Amino acid sequence: RAQGWIAEEDDSPMEMRMLPTVGASVLAVLMLAAVAGAAAEVKCFRGSQDTGELVFSGAVEETGFTGRFGQFSVEYCMPDGGPTDGRIEVRVQFSSADTDNPERDETLKGEAFFAVDQYPEASWKSQSISAEGEAYVADGELDLKGVRASQAVNFTLTPNGDDLVARGEFNMRGGAEVERLRFDVGTGEFSDPGFVRNRVDLSFEIRLVVED
């Protein structure tokens, strides 16, 4: 009976010692559930050359030319909060550049310009997105030919509004002005901006669709 009495008395402190452990476990489960719920609310919309186009234009000796990238991808992930709370990532395959001029295309893909053998892909990732009226400005970082530098992109979304995320798809249209010399594009004899214009204009229009 004495042993039973001692065991019975020990049960209470043991239960008290277990309470903090149980409480911590419940809290951990709730936190994981909250994180999982937040992650589930983010939707990623994707598009590529199959759903839009990416155009670039420049000038040589003040004569303009236009080309297109035949392979690229765009991903725009955003929570229910909308476009300004999201993030954008773009990848472009330089070997797909096409200006309808074989000689010029070969030069663009060569070492002086895109150097596709060493740098087959360029990427751009947004760091912040802000609204300006009905349009948006995304400040991000462009990684091109091994050089990383800030680069802003302007765009609009159609349709636009509070229910954008719920719609599941939208059109994204915009552009950017890239100073090629910041990224060592056009070296040697092509580095003179009086010969090859420093500014390269990018424009795009693409349909982005959510992927569950």
C-alpha positions in Angstrom: 0.0 0.0 0.0 2.9 2.4 0.7 4.3 1.8 -2.8 0.9 2.4 -4.3 0.6 5.6 -2.3 4.0 6.8 -3.6 3.2 6.0 -7.2 -0.2 7.7 -6.9 1.5 10.8 -5.5 4.1 10.9 -8.3 1.4 10.9 -11.0 0.5 14.6 -10.4 4.0 16.1 -10.8 4.6 13.9 -13.9 1.4 15.3 -15.5 2.5 18.8 -14.6 5.8 18.2 -16.3 4.1 16.9 -19.4 1.9 20.0 -19.8 4.6 22.4 -21.2 5.7 19.7 -23.7 2.1 19.1 -24.9 1.5 22.8 -25.1 4.7 23.4 -27.1 3.7 20.5 -29.5 0.2 22.0 -30.1 1.8 25.4 -30.7 4.2 24.0 -33.2 1.4 22.2 -35.1 -0.7 25.4 -35.2 2.3 27.4 -36.5 3.0 24.8 -39.2 -0.6 24.9 -40.2 -0.5 28.7 -40.4 2.6 28.6 -42.6 1.1 25.9 -44.8 -2.1 28.0 -45.1 -0.1 31.1 -46.1 1.9 29.2 -48.7 -1.3 27.7 -50.2 -2.7 31.2 -50.8 0.1 32.1 -53.2 -0.6 31.4 -56.8 1.9 31.3 -59.6 1.0 32.4 -63.1 3.2 31.3 -66.0 3.7 32.0 -69.6 6.2 31.6 -72.4 6.8 32.2 -76.1 3.7 30.0 -76.6 1.5 32.6 -75.0 3.1 35.8 -76.0 6.2 37.6 -77.4 9.3 39.3 -76.2 10.6 42.0 -78.6 13.9 43.9 -78.6 15.0 46.9 -80.8 18.2 48.7 -81.2 20.0 50.8 -83.8 23.2 50.6 -85.8 24.5 53.9 -87.3 21.1 55.4 -86.5 19.3 52.7 -88.5 16.8 50.8 -86.3 16.2 47.1 -86.2 13.8 44.8 -84.3 14.1 41.3 -83.2 12.4 38.7 -81.1 13.4 36.0 -78.6 11.9 32.7 -79.6 12.4 31.0 -76.2 11.6 32.6 -72.8 9.6 32.0 -69.7 7.8 34.3 -67.2 6.6 33.4 -63.7 4.5 35.8 -61.6 3.7 34.5 -58.1 1.4 36.5 -56.0 -0.7 36.1 -52.8 -4.3 37.2 -52.4 -2.9 40.6 -51.6 -2.4 41.2 -55.3 0.3 42.2 -57.8 2.4 44.5 -55.6 2.9 41.7 -53.0 4.1 39.2 -55.7 7.4 38.3 -57.3 8.3 38.0 -61.0 11.1 35.9 -62.6 11.9 36.0 -66.3 14.4 33.7 -68.2 15.5 34.3 -71.8 17.4 32.0 -74.1 19.8 34.2 -76.1 20.3 31.6 -78.8 16.7 32.2 -79.8 17.3 35.8 -80.9 16.0 36.4 -84.4 16.1 39.7 -86.3 15.3 38.3 -89.8 18.9 39.0 -90.8 21.2 35.9 -90.6 24.5 37.9 -90.6 23.3 40.2 -87.8 21.9 37.3 -85.8 25.2 35.5 -86.0 27.0 38.6 -84.7 24.5 39.1 -81.9 25.1 35.5 -80.7 28.8 35.9 -80.9 31.3 36.8 -78.2 31.1 40.5 -78.6 27.3 40.6 -77.9 25.4 37.8 -76.2 28.2 35.2 -76.2 25.6 32.4 -76.1 28.2 29.6 -75.9 29.3 30.9 -72.5 26.1 32.7 -71.4 23.2 30.9 -73.0 20.6 32.4 -70.7 19.7 35.8 -69.1 17.5 36.2 -66.1 15.6 39.0 -64.3 14.0 38.8 -60.9 11.9 41.4 -59.2 12.9 42.8 -55.8 9.9 45.1 -55.3 6.7 46.0 -57.2 4.8 49.3 -56.8 1.6 50.6 -58.4 1.6 53.9 -60.3 -2.0 54.6 -61.1 -3.3 51.7 -63.3 0.2 50.6 -64.1 3.1 49.0 -62.2 6.8 49.4 -61.8 9.0 46.4 -60.8 12.5 47.1 -59.6 14.7 44.1 -60.0 18.0 42.6 -60.9 19.1 41.6 -64.4 21.7 38.9 -64.8 23.2 39.2 -68.2 26.6 37.9 -69.5 27.7 37.3 -65.9 27.0 40.9 -64.9 24.2 41.7 -62.3 22.7 45.1 -62.1 19.5 46.8 -61.2 16.9 47.1 -63.9 13.3 48.4 -63.8 10.4 47.0 -65.8 7.1 48.8 -66.4 3.9 46.9 -67.1 0.1 46.8 -67.0 -2.2 43.9 -66.2 -5.5 43.1 -68.0 -7.9 42.5 -66.3 -6.8 44.3 -63.2 -8.5 44.7 -59.8 -9.1 43.1 -56.4 -10.2 39.8 -57.9 -7.2 39.4 -60.2 -5.8 36.4 -58.4 -9.1 34.6 -58.3 -9.5 34.9 -62.1 -6.7 32.5 -62.8 -5.3 34.3 -65.9 -4.4 37.7 -67.2 -2.5 39.6 -69.8 0.8 41.3 -68.9 2.1 44.0 -71.2 5.1 46.4 -70.8 8.7 47.1 -71.5 12.1 48.3 -70.3 15.0 50.3 -71.5 18.3 48.5 -71.1 21.7 50.1 -71.4 23.7 47.4 -73.1 27.1 48.7 -72.1 26.3 48.1 -68.4 26.3 44.4 -69.2 29.2 44.2 -71.6 26.9 43.7 -74.6 28.6 45.0 -77.7 32.4 45.0 -76.9 35.4 46.0 -79.1 34.5 47.8 -82.2 30.8 47.7 -81.2 31.3 49.6 -77.9 31.0 53.0 -79.5 27.4 54.2 -78.8 27.7 56.4 -81.9 28.0 53.2 -83.9 25.7 50.9 -82.0 23.1 52.6 -79.9 23.6 52.0 -76.2 19.9 51.8 -75.4 18.0 48.6 -76.2 14.2 48.8 -75.9 12.4 45.7 -74.7 8.6 45.2 -75.1 6.4 42.3 -74.2 2.9 41.1 -74.2 2.1 37.7 -72.7 -0.8 35.7 -71.4 -0.1 34.3 -67.9 -2.2 31.4 -66.6 -2.2 30.0 -63.0 -0.8 26.5 -62.5 -2.1 24.6 -59.5 
